[in-house]
Amino acid sequence: MNQKILIAGFALTAVFCSVSVTAAVVPDGVKLAKTQHLVRANGAEPSTLDPGFVGSGSPGDVIVNDLFEGLVIENLDGEIIPGQAESWSVSDDGKTYRFQLRPGLQWSDGTALTAADFVFAWRRAVNQSTGNNTGFNLATANILNTKAILNGEHPPEALGVKALNSHQLEVTLSRPTPYFLSLMSIKTFFPVPAHVVSQFPDSWTRPEYFVSNGAYVLKSWVPNERVEVARNERYRENASTVINGVTYLALSSQHAELLRYQAGEIHMTNRVQLEYYQKLMKENPEQLKSLRLLGAYVYAFNTQQPPFDNPDVRRALTMAIDRDVLVQKVTGQGEPAAFSVVPDIIPNYRNYTPAYQLMRHDARMAEARDLLTKAGYSQTKPLNVTLTYNTSENHKKLALAIAAMWKTLGVNVALENMEWNAYLAAKAAGDFTVARSYAFGDYAEPSSILNSFTCGHPGNETGFCNPDFDALLKQAADVSDEPTRYGLYRQAEQILDKASPVMPVYYYNHTRLVKSNLKGFPRNNPKGNIYAKDMYFVAK
């Protein structure tokens, strides 16, 4: 229910949200299993469990989802619902939000959680002295003064957020932002325990110091092996939580995942290998769970280094791959082929269709050869490419297939495999030529992906910079009319297509193996969030 109220001289529309049960909801008559401990494969070793530093889609992101909770969260259908906030109000001009925290919130050590913990966390996220690189999320949310703070023009204390009292948080935006609430479920906006972080700023995420506000609390972390969490007895809906603990295994091998899954040691895998997918679809289809995600699997070109400072080279390689073959024969798990970075699952948005998408493959190859010739490459002077990817059988197979496709152009390809943290460091340092990557959005709007290609954006690992592209996104941010705004985004996509700083391959359709007695898997969540607190094991 909405209601107009007057506060401090301006009108607010209060959004009174029912206190939705967001932990596991077990249907009547269902008999629960005696053991409620979830073991899930989590890909690589997490680089951090600090919500202010963890990157979206990273191994740490998955664990932080269970350890912490923001003002809002998502239900099994991916809809925004109340989290630590029980309600919020919005000013008529759309630039002021006031969040009312639930009464009695506590950190896992029993300390009261207050609005000041959110203020502390958000200021810390934009404080450049911490070395954090996720503060741009607050700029994306258009929180007042964020960009000036990130540029060193204002101190973090100038950020447009303040605690009105222990239970009320006020956020001031520089402009109305339709997707603001969706952004609030990103980890950067989670609170952190100010009383612990202030005392142990560099080690507070170690198990002996760790304090959290989510459904679980950290118990142990064995590097390159496992992370263990247990029920947080002080979580606001602990009484409705069924899973007592979770073990996250650092397994970069999908084959090892499968063997341990088949042996009953893992209840949910991180991925499924292609060679097993078709067999499993025939034998155990009920154990295969898929989620369409708001992101594209891409290869990023380092546009700041020759030869990839030449858009003709980038475009030639982008046109030369046969995406239909890749998604049908190499990945083969229902992923749609991608020719642009924005997926087709955003409501009311029709993404851009590049001209080469409509061409026959032989015509694409002919144009790709012409572009390479124009750039000065030939059989006597071949293009040499090093293709970097992080450890994974699926990444390796895709890299081998793409290398074979590029070879028909006379391109020499060397493959470079890296473990997750080394791979992240290489991309962050610009120490690559072409790297396996992803374009992923945190909220259901084209800007969530396109913004990461703007000049100087922390997530812009390609080094691409086009003032016309940036101007279109800035113009779109000021347009409230959705069709007009979406038209501007398509123009921006067109610029991105022509410049080709990344090569889209497919849109994510994340498939896992999930034991049939594990319930509570999300029905639809474009961000890919799977909360352990929503899950439970039924008796076999």
Secondary structure as a PSIPRED ss2 file (coil, helix, strand):
# PSIPRED VFORMAT (PSIPRED V4.0)

   1 M C   1.000  0.000  0.000
   2 N E   0.000  0.000  1.000
   3 Q E   0.000  0.000  1.000
   4 K E   0.000  0.000  1.000
   5 I E   0.000  0.000  1.000
   6 L E   0.000  0.000  1.000
   7 I E   0.000  0.000  1.000
   8 A C   1.000  0.000  0.000
   9 G C   1.000  0.000  0.000
  10 F E   0.000  0.000  1.000
  11 A E   0.000  0.000  1.000
  12 L E   0.000  0.000  1.000
  13 T E   0.000  0.000  1.000
  14 A E   0.000  0.000  1.000
  15 V E   0.000  0.000  1.000
  16 F E   0.000  0.000  1.000
  17 C C   1.000  0.000  0.000
  18 S C   1.000  0.000  0.000
  19 V C   1.000  0.000  0.000
  20 S C   1.000  0.000  0.000
  21 V C   1.000  0.000  0.000
  22 T C   1.000  0.000  0.000
  23 A C   1.000  0.000  0.000
  24 A C   1.000  0.000  0.000
  25 V C   1.000  0.000  0.000
  26 V C   1.000  0.000  0.000
  27 P C   1.000  0.000  0.000
  28 D C   1.000  0.000  0.000
  29 G C   1.000  0.000  0.000
  30 V C   1.000  0.000  0.000
  31 K C   1.000  0.000  0.000
  32 L E   0.000  0.000  1.000
  33 A C   1.000  0.000  0.000
  34 K C   1.000  0.000  0.000
  35 T C   1.000  0.000  0.000
  36 Q C   1.000  0.000  0.000
  37 H E   0.000  0.000  1.000
  38 L E   0.000  0.000  1.000
  39 V E   0.000  0.000  1.000
  40 R E   0.000  0.000  1.000
  41 A E   0.000  0.000  1.000
  42 N C   1.000  0.000  0.000
  43 G C   1.000  0.000  0.000
  44 A C   1.000  0.000  0.000
  45 E C   1.000  0.000  0.000
  46 P C   1.000  0.000  0.000
  47 S C   1.000  0.000  0.000
  48 T C   1.000  0.000  0.000
  49 L C   1.000  0.000  0.000
  50 D C   1.000  0.000  0.000
  51 P C   1.000  0.000  0.000
  52 G C   1.000  0.000  0.000
  53 F C   1.000  0.000  0.000
  54 V C   1.000  0.000  0.000
  55 G C   1.000  0.000  0.000
  56 S C   1.000  0.000  0.000
  57 G C   1.000  0.000  0.000
  58 S C   1.000  0.000  0.000
  59 P H   0.000  1.000  0.000
  60 G H   0.000  1.000  0.000
  61 D H   0.000  1.000  0.000
  62 V H   0.000  1.000  0.000
  63 I H   0.000  1.000  0.000
  64 V H   0.000  1.000  0.000
  65 N H   0.000  1.000  0.000
  66 D H   0.000  1.000  0.000
  67 L H   0.000  1.000  0.000
  68 F C   1.000  0.000  0.000
  69 E C   1.000  0.000  0.000
  70 G C   1.000  0.000  0.000
  71 L C   1.000  0.000  0.000
  72 V E   0.000  0.000  1.000
  73 I E   0.000  0.000  1.000
  74 E E   0.000  0.000  1.000
  75 N C   1.000  0.000  0.000
  76 L C   1.000  0.000  0.000
  77 D C   1.000  0.000  0.000
  78 G C   1.000  0.000  0.000
  79 E C   1.000  0.000  0.000
  80 I E   0.000  0.000  1.000
  81 I E   0.000  0.000  1.000
  82 P E   0.000  0.000  1.000
  83 G C   1.000  0.000  0.000
  84 Q C   1.000  0.000  0.000
  85 A E   0.000  0.000  1.000
  86 E E   0.000  0.000  1.000
  87 S E   0.000  0.000  1.000
  88 W E   0.000  0.000  1.000
  89 S E   0.000  0.000  1.000
  90 V E   0.000  0.000  1.000
  91 S E   0.000  0.000  1.000
  92 D C   1.000  0.000  0.000
  93 D C   1.000  0.000  0.000
  94 G C   1.000  0.000  0.000
  95 K C   1.000  0.000  0.000
  96 T E   0.000  0.000  1.000
  97 Y E   0.000  0.000  1.000
  98 R E   0.000  0.000  1.000
  99 F E   0.000  0.000  1.000
 100 Q E   0.000  0.000  1.000
 101 L E   0.000  0.000  1.000
 102 R C   1.000  0.000  0.000
 103 P C   1.000  0.000  0.000
 104 G C   1.000  0.000  0.000
 105 L C   1.000  0.000  0.000
 106 Q E   0.000  0.000  1.000
 107 W C   1.000  0.000  0.000
 108 S C   1.000  0.000  0.000
 109 D C   1.000  0.000  0.000
 110 G C   1.000  0.000  0.000
 111 T C   1.000  0.000  0.000
 112 A E   0.000  0.000  1.000
 113 L C   1.000  0.000  0.000
 114 T C   1.000  0.000  0.000
 115 A H   0.000  1.000  0.000
 116 A H   0.000  1.000  0.000
 117 D H   0.000  1.000  0.000
 118 F H   0.000  1.000  0.000
 119 V H   0.000  1.000  0.000
 120 F H   0.000  1.000  0.000
 121 A H   0.000  1.000  0.000
 122 W H   0.000  1.000  0.000
 123 R H   0.000  1.000  0.000
 124 R H   0.000  1.000  0.000
 125 A H   0.000  1.000  0.000
 126 V H   0.000  1.000  0.000
 127 N C   1.000  0.000  0.000
 128 Q H   0.000  1.000  0.000
 129 S H   0.000  1.000  0.000
 130 T H   0.000  1.000  0.000
 131 G C   1.000  0.000  0.000
 132 N C   1.000  0.000  0.000
 133 N C   1.000  0.000  0.000
 134 T C   1.000  0.000  0.000
 135 G C   1.000  0.000  0.000
 136 F H   0.000  1.000  0.000
 137 N H   0.000  1.000  0.000
 138 L H   0.000  1.000  0.000
 139 A H   0.000  1.000  0.000
 140 T H   0.000  1.000  0.000
 141 A C   1.000  0.000  0.000
 142 N C   1.000  0.000  0.000
 143 I E   0.000  0.000  1.000
 144 L C   1.000  0.000  0.000
 145 N C   1.000  0.000  0.000
 146 T H   0.000  1.000  0.000
 147 K H   0.000  1.000  0.000
 148 A H   0.000  1.000  0.000
 149 I H   0.000  1.000  0.000
 150 L H   0.000  1.000  0.000
 151 N C   1.000  0.000  0.000
 152 G C   1.000  0.000  0.000
 153 E C   1.000  0.000  0.000
 154 H C   1.000  0.000  0.000
 155 P C   1.000  0.000  0.000
 156 P H   0.000  1.000  0.000
 157 E H   0.000  1.000  0.000
 158 A H   0.000  1.000  0.000
 159 L C   1.000  0.000  0.000
 160 G C   1.000  0.000  0.000
 161 V E   0.000  0.000  1.000
 162 K E   0.000  0.000  1.000
 163 A E   0.000  0.000  1.000
 164 L E   0.000  0.000  1.000
 165 N E   0.000  0.000  1.000
 166 S C   1.000  0.000  0.000
 167 H C   1.000  0.000  0.000
 168 Q E   0.000  0.000  1.000
 169 L E   0.000  0.000  1.000
 170 E E   0.000  0.000  1.000
 171 V E   0.000  0.000  1.000
 172 T E   0.000  0.000  1.000
 173 L E   0.000  0.000  1.000
 174 S C   1.000  0.000  0.000
 175 R C   1.000  0.000  0.000
 176 P C   1.000  0.000  0.000
 177 T C   1.000  0.000  0.000
 178 P C   1.000  0.000  0.000
 179 Y C   1.000  0.000  0.000
 180 F H   0.000  1.000  0.000
 181 L H   0.000  1.000  0.000
 182 S H   0.000  1.000  0.000
 183 L H   0.000  1.000  0.000
 184 M C   1.000  0.000  0.000
 185 S C   1.000  0.000  0.000
 186 I C   1.000  0.000  0.000
 187 K H   0.000  1.000  0.000
 188 T H   0.000  1.000  0.000
 189 F H   0.000  1.000  0.000
 190 F C   1.000  0.000  0.000
 191 P C   1.000  0.000  0.000
 192 V C   1.000  0.000  0.000
 193 P C   1.000  0.000  0.000
 194 A H   0.000  1.000  0.000
 195 H H   0.000  1.000  0.000
 196 V H   0.000  1.000  0.000
 197 V H   0.000  1.000  0.000
 198 S C   1.000  0.000  0.000
 199 Q C   1.000  0.000  0.000
 200 F C   1.000  0.000  0.000
 201 P C   1.000  0.000  0.000
 202 D C   1.000  0.000  0.000
 203 S C   1.000  0.000  0.000
 204 W C   1.000  0.000  0.000
 205 T C   1.000  0.000  0.000
 206 R C   1.000  0.000  0.000
 207 P C   1.000  0.000  0.000
 208 E C   1.000  0.000  0.000
 209 Y C   1.000  0.000  0.000
 210 F C   1.000  0.000  0.000
 211 V C   1.000  0.000  0.000
 212 S C   1.000  0.000  0.000
 213 N C   1.000  0.000  0.000
 214 G C   1.000  0.000  0.000
 215 A C   1.000  0.000  0.000
 216 Y E   0.000  0.000  1.000
 217 V E   0.000  0.000  1.000
 218 L E   0.000  0.000  1.000
 219 K E   0.000  0.000  1.000
 220 S E   0.000  0.000  1.000
 221 W E   0.000  0.000  1.000
 222 V E   0.000  0.000  1.000
 223 P C   1.000  0.000  0.000
 224 N C   1.000  0.000  0.000
 225 E C   1.000  0.000  0.000
 226 R E   0.000  0.000  1.000
 227 V E   0.000  0.000  1.000
 228 E E   0.000  0.000  1.000
 229 V E   0.000  0.000  1.000
 230 A E   0.000  0.000  1.000
 231 R E   0.000  0.000  1.000
 232 N C   1.000  0.000  0.000
 233 E C   1.000  0.000  0.000
 234 R C   1.000  0.000  0.000
 235 Y C   1.000  0.000  0.000
 236 R C   1.000  0.000  0.000
 237 E C   1.000  0.000  0.000
 238 N H   0.000  1.000  0.000
 239 A H   0.000  1.000  0.000
 240 S H   0.000  1.000  0.000
 241 T C   1.000  0.000  0.000
 242 V C   1.000  0.000  0.000
 243 I C   1.000  0.000  0.000
 244 N C   1.000  0.000  0.000
 245 G E   0.000  0.000  1.000
 246 V E   0.000  0.000  1.000
 247 T E   0.000  0.000  1.000
 248 Y E   0.000  0.000  1.000
 249 L E   0.000  0.000  1.000
 250 A C   1.000  0.000  0.000
 251 L C   1.000  0.000  0.000
 252 S C   1.000  0.000  0.000
 253 S C   1.000  0.000  0.000
 254 Q H   0.000  1.000  0.000
 255 H H   0.000  1.000  0.000
 256 A H   0.000  1.000  0.000
 257 E H   0.000  1.000  0.000
 258 L H   0.000  1.000  0.000
 259 L H   0.000  1.000  0.000
 260 R H   0.000  1.000  0.000
 261 Y H   0.000  1.000  0.000
 262 Q H   0.000  1.000  0.000
 263 A C   1.000  0.000  0.000
 264 G C   1.000  0.000  0.000
 265 E C   1.000  0.000  0.000
 266 I C   1.000  0.000  0.000
 267 H C   1.000  0.000  0.000
 268 M E   0.000  0.000  1.000
 269 T C   1.000  0.000  0.000
 270 N C   1.000  0.000  0.000
 271 R C   1.000  0.000  0.000
 272 V C   1.000  0.000  0.000
 273 Q C   1.000  0.000  0.000
 274 L H   0.000  1.000  0.000
 275 E H   0.000  1.000  0.000
 276 Y H   0.000  1.000  0.000
 277 Y H   0.000  1.000  0.000
 278 Q H   0.000  1.000  0.000
 279 K H   0.000  1.000  0.000
 280 L H   0.000  1.000  0.000
 281 M H   0.000  1.000  0.000
 282 K H   0.000  1.000  0.000
 283 E H   0.000  1.000  0.000
 284 N C   1.000  0.000  0.000
 285 P H   0.000  1.000  0.000
 286 E H   0.000  1.000  0.000
 287 Q H   0.000  1.000  0.000
 288 L E   0.000  0.000  1.000
 289 K E   0.000  0.000  1.000
 290 S E   0.000  0.000  1.000
 291 L E   0.000  0.000  1.000
 292 R E   0.000  0.000  1.000
 293 L E   0.000  0.000  1.000
 294 L E   0.000  0.000  1.000
 295 G E   0.000  0.000  1.000
 296 A E   0.000  0.000  1.000
 297 Y E   0.000  0.000  1.000
 298 V E   0.000  0.000  1.000
 299 Y E   0.000  0.000  1.000
 300 A E   0.000  0.000  1.000
 301 F E   0.000  0.000  1.000
 302 N C   1.000  0.000  0.000
 303 T C   1.000  0.000  0.000
 304 Q C   1.000  0.000  0.000
 305 Q C   1.000  0.000  0.000
 306 P C   1.000  0.000  0.000
 307 P C   1.000  0.000  0.000
 308 F C   1.000  0.000  0.000
 309 D C   1.000  0.000  0.000
 310 N C   1.000  0.000  0.000
 311 P H   0.000  1.000  0.000
 312 D H   0.000  1.000  0.000
 313 V H   0.000  1.000  0.000
 314 R H   0.000  1.000  0.000
 315 R H   0.000  1.000  0.000
 316 A H   0.000  1.000  0.000
 317 L H   0.000  1.000  0.000
 318 T H   0.000  1.000  0.000
 319 M H   0.000  1.000  0.000
 320 A H   0.000  1.000  0.000
 321 I C   1.000  0.000  0.000
 322 D C   1.000  0.000  0.000
 323 R H   0.000  1.000  0.000
 324 D H   0.000  1.000  0.000
 325 V H   0.000  1.000  0.000
 326 L H   0.000  1.000  0.000
 327 V H   0.000  1.000  0.000
 328 Q H   0.000  1.000  0.000
 329 K H   0.000  1.000  0.000
 330 V H   0.000  1.000  0.000
 331 T H   0.000  1.000  0.000
 332 G C   1.000  0.000  0.000
 333 Q C   1.000  0.000  0.000
 334 G C   1.000  0.000  0.000
 335 E C   1.000  0.000  0.000
 336 P C   1.000  0.000  0.000
 337 A E   0.000  0.000  1.000
 338 A C   1.000  0.000  0.000
 339 F C   1.000  0.000  0.000
 340 S C   1.000  0.000  0.000
 341 V C   1.000  0.000  0.000
 342 V C   1.000  0.000  0.000
 343 P C   1.000  0.000  0.000
 344 D C   1.000  0.000  0.000
 345 I C   1.000  0.000  0.000
 346 I C   1.000  0.000  0.000
 347 P C   1.000  0.000  0.000
 348 N C   1.000  0.000  0.000
 349 Y C   1.000  0.000  0.000
 350 R C   1.000  0.000  0.000
 351 N C   1.000  0.000  0.000
 352 Y C   1.000  0.000  0.000
 353 T C   1.000  0.000  0.000
 354 P C   1.000  0.000  0.000
 355 A H   0.000  1.000  0.000
 356 Y H   0.000  1.000  0.000
 357 Q H   0.000  1.000  0.000
 358 L H   0.000  1.000  0.000
 359 M C   1.000  0.000  0.000
 360 R C   1.000  0.000  0.000
 361 H H   0.000  1.000  0.000
 362 D H   0.000  1.000  0.000
 363 A H   0.000  1.000  0.000
 364 R H   0.000  1.000  0.000
 365 M H   0.000  1.000  0.000
 366 A H   0.000  1.000  0.000
 367 E H   0.000  1.000  0.000
 368 A H   0.000  1.000  0.000
 369 R H   0.000  1.000  0.000
 370 D H   0.000  1.000  0.000
 371 L H   0.000  1.000  0.000
 372 L H   0.000  1.000  0.000
 373 T H   0.000  1.000  0.000
 374 K H   0.000  1.000  0.000
 375 A C   1.000  0.000  0.000
 376 G C   1.000  0.000  0.000
 377 Y C   1.000  0.000  0.000
 378 S C   1.000  0.000  0.000
 379 Q C   1.000  0.000  0.000
 380 T C   1.000  0.000  0.000
 381 K C   1.000  0.000  0.000
 382 P C   1.000  0.000  0.000
 383 L C   1.000  0.000  0.000
 384 N E   0.000  0.000  1.000
 385 V E   0.000  0.000  1.000
 386 T E   0.000  0.000  1.000
 387 L E   0.000  0.000  1.000
 388 T E   0.000  0.000  1.000
 389 Y E   0.000  0.000  1.000
 390 N E   0.000  0.000  1.000
 391 T C   1.000  0.000  0.000
 392 S C   1.000  0.000  0.000
 393 E H   0.000  1.000  0.000
 394 N H   0.000  1.000  0.000
 395 H H   0.000  1.000  0.000
 396 K H   0.000  1.000  0.000
 397 K H   0.000  1.000  0.000
 398 L H   0.000  1.000  0.000
 399 A H   0.000  1.000  0.000
 400 L H   0.000  1.000  0.000
 401 A H   0.000  1.000  0.000
 402 I H   0.000  1.000  0.000
 403 A H   0.000  1.000  0.000
 404 A H   0.000  1.000  0.000
 405 M H   0.000  1.000  0.000
 406 W H   0.000  1.000  0.000
 407 K H   0.000  1.000  0.000
 408 T C   1.000  0.000  0.000
 409 L C   1.000  0.000  0.000
 410 G C   1.000  0.000  0.000
 411 V C   1.000  0.000  0.000
 412 N E   0.000  0.000  1.000
 413 V E   0.000  0.000  1.000
 414 A E   0.000  0.000  1.000
 415 L E   0.000  0.000  1.000
 416 E E   0.000  0.000  1.000
 417 N E   0.000  0.000  1.000
 418 M E   0.000  0.000  1.000
 419 E C   1.000  0.000  0.000
 420 W H   0.000  1.000  0.000
 421 N H   0.000  1.000  0.000
 422 A H   0.000  1.000  0.000
 423 Y H   0.000  1.000  0.000
 424 L H   0.000  1.000  0.000
 425 A H   0.000  1.000  0.000
 426 A H   0.000  1.000  0.000
 427 K H   0.000  1.000  0.000
 428 A H   0.000  1.000  0.000
 429 A C   1.000  0.000  0.000
 430 G C   1.000  0.000  0.000
 431 D C   1.000  0.000  0.000
 432 F C   1.000  0.000  0.000
 433 T C   1.000  0.000  0.000
 434 V E   0.000  0.000  1.000
 435 A E   0.000  0.000  1.000
 436 R E   0.000  0.000  1.000
 437 S E   0.000  0.000  1.000
 438 Y E   0.000  0.000  1.000
 439 A E   0.000  0.000  1.000
 440 F E   0.000  0.000  1.000
 441 G C   1.000  0.000  0.000
 442 D C   1.000  0.000  0.000
 443 Y C   1.000  0.000  0.000
 444 A C   1.000  0.000  0.000
 445 E C   1.000  0.000  0.000
 446 P C   1.000  0.000  0.000
 447 S H   0.000  1.000  0.000
 448 S H   0.000  1.000  0.000
 449 I H   0.000  1.000  0.000
 450 L H   0.000  1.000  0.000
 451 N H   0.000  1.000  0.000
 452 S H   0.000  1.000  0.000
 453 F H   0.000  1.000  0.000
 454 T C   1.000  0.000  0.000
 455 C C   1.000  0.000  0.000
 456 G C   1.000  0.000  0.000
 457 H C   1.000  0.000  0.000
 458 P C   1.000  0.000  0.000
 459 G C   1.000  0.000  0.000
 460 N C   1.000  0.000  0.000
 461 E C   1.000  0.000  0.000
 462 T C   1.000  0.000  0.000
 463 G C   1.000  0.000  0.000
 464 F C   1.000  0.000  0.000
 465 C C   1.000  0.000  0.000
 466 N C   1.000  0.000  0.000
 467 P H   0.000  1.000  0.000
 468 D H   0.000  1.000  0.000
 469 F H   0.000  1.000  0.000
 470 D H   0.000  1.000  0.000
 471 A H   0.000  1.000  0.000
 472 L H   0.000  1.000  0.000
 473 L H   0.000  1.000  0.000
 474 K H   0.000  1.000  0.000
 475 Q H   0.000  1.000  0.000
 476 A H   0.000  1.000  0.000
 477 A H   0.000  1.000  0.000
 478 D C   1.000  0.000  0.000
 479 V C   1.000  0.000  0.000
 480 S C   1.000  0.000  0.000
 481 D C   1.000  0.000  0.000
 482 E H   0.000  1.000  0.000
 483 P H   0.000  1.000  0.000
 484 T H   0.000  1.000  0.000
 485 R H   0.000  1.000  0.000
 486 Y H   0.000  1.000  0.000
 487 G H   0.000  1.000  0.000
 488 L H   0.000  1.000  0.000
 489 Y H   0.000  1.000  0.000
 490 R H   0.000  1.000  0.000
 491 Q H   0.000  1.000  0.000
 492 A H   0.000  1.000  0.000
 493 E H   0.000  1.000  0.000
 494 Q H   0.000  1.000  0.000
 495 I H   0.000  1.000  0.000
 496 L H   0.000  1.000  0.000
 497 D H   0.000  1.000  0.000
 498 K H   0.000  1.000  0.000
 499 A H   0.000  1.000  0.000
 500 S C   1.000  0.000  0.000
 501 P C   1.000  0.000  0.000
 502 V E   0.000  0.000  1.000
 503 M E   0.000  0.000  1.000
 504 P E   0.000  0.000  1.000
 505 V E   0.000  0.000  1.000
 506 Y E   0.000  0.000  1.000
 507 Y E   0.000  0.000  1.000
 508 Y E   0.000  0.000  1.000
 509 N E   0.000  0.000  1.000
 510 H E   0.000  0.000  1.000
 511 T E   0.000  0.000  1.000
 512 R E   0.000  0.000  1.000
 513 L E   0.000  0.000  1.000
 514 V E   0.000  0.000  1.000
 515 K C   1.000  0.000  0.000
 516 S C   1.000  0.000  0.000
 517 N C   1.000  0.000  0.000
 518 L E   0.000  0.000  1.000
 519 K E   0.000  0.000  1.000
 520 G C   1.000  0.000  0.000
 521 F C   1.000  0.000  0.000
 522 P C   1.000  0.000  0.000
 523 R C   1.000  0.000  0.000
 524 N C   1.000  0.000  0.000
 525 N C   1.000  0.000  0.000
 526 P C   1.000  0.000  0.000
 527 K C   1.000  0.000  0.000
 528 G C   1.000  0.000  0.000
 529 N C   1.000  0.000  0.000
 530 I C   1.000  0.000  0.000
 531 Y C   1.000  0.000  0.000
 532 A H   0.000  1.000  0.000
 533 K H   0.000  1.000  0.000
 534 D H   0.000  1.000  0.000
 535 M C   1.000  0.000  0.000
 536 Y E   0.000  0.000  1.000
 537 F E   0.000  0.000  1.000
 538 V E   0.000  0.000  1.000
 539 A C   1.000  0.000  0.000
 540 K C   1.000  0.000  0.000
